[in-house]
């Protein structure tokens, strides 16, 4: 028996590795090893008042702090029966778009593209090919600016609070964002030009289950309370309140991240899942870009998640600009956050973080203090699917050289854009 071990998976957030055990040409076992220690944030918020919860849980991740903040607020508001204003929903959607822009730009151009062009890092690539790195940095700056303008900070927003926002953005701020987004639109052609010319990465082909939020207008990361699971033309709906039938977490001996399956099968979340569940998003310019990238849905290659992120990046910029144009057209009201009247109850919220489905579920007592909490992140949901695709990649690779397999497995892992730090949690459920 031989073993291939990737002790440190580079260019991802957190500490993880990959282990492959071979018996001759047969694949005996494949592990996605997550070394991160337990994240105890769910325990840390036990007994906290409702207004203290989101600021703590946003610290789960500096890349996805907006998603954690807004998903937390949505769960709390669901528990207390609060329906925020249409303006608040628009501004929250805009914050999600900003986060998605900065996250996808960081992943695509600084973490994933170096793989395709045979560079060990973005720094090494920048010495020969600075254009992709500069493109990524410009777009990341754009996303961060949106988050800072609406959320008060580029990381761990402080302006989003239960019931709304502490302060609405001013007219001049929105005008500034509009100018920045119009400038960002000029970079979207370069995004598709670059991704379309990357070498093919046909390392794994596998029938895959995809799970994503089914939003009311088919184009929202924040709105919606149902998850759709798609597989071979079959579709299943999971209401937010029944999320545990989807997450179905189980501990595995080789990883500190639990594994989730839906009806016994691993599933994938993220950009590729969102486009598979909501293909009607791909219209107009996006439809043209989809053909140029040769992306066929439903895809059977996890590497296509990179193409899906490129398409979302274009859509995010266009959608953010549309939201700002709408806000400027109708005018931004000087709304204050709605009053909160705590009550005993449970609230569950599901949104789409850049890496996929994010779930926050809380139980409150009558004073508005947390009795129990559960946070399930995209990478935790993807862990079992990652192992499935690792296995298929090894099985489908004729060359069993360690260097060849190692590169392919790492590229597949990075295509998922994992946040390994966020994938570990310990929680006692009521």
Buried (B, 14 or more C-beta within 10 A) or exposed (E): EEEBEBEEBEBBBBBBBBBBBBEEEEBEBBBBBBBBEEBEBBBBBEEBBBBBBBBBBBBBBEBBBBBBBBBBBBBBBBBBEBEBBEBBBBBBBBBBBBBBBBBBBBBBBBBBBBBBBEBEEBEEBBEEBEEBBBBBBBBBBBBBBBBBBBBBBBBBBEBBBBBBBEEBBEEEBBEBBBEBBEEBEEBBEBBBEBBEEBEEBEBBBBEBBBBBBBBEEEBBBBBBBBBBBBBEEEEBEBEBEEBBEBBBBEEBEBBBBBBBBBEEBBBBBBBBBBBBBBBEBBEEBBEEBBEEBEBEBBBEBBBBBBBBBBBBBBBBBBBBBBBBEEBBEEEBEEBEBBEBEBEBBBBBBBBBBBBBBBBBBBBBEEEBBBEBBBBBBBBBBBBBBBBBBBBBBBEEBEEBEBEEBBBBBBBBBBBBBBBBBBBBBBBEEE
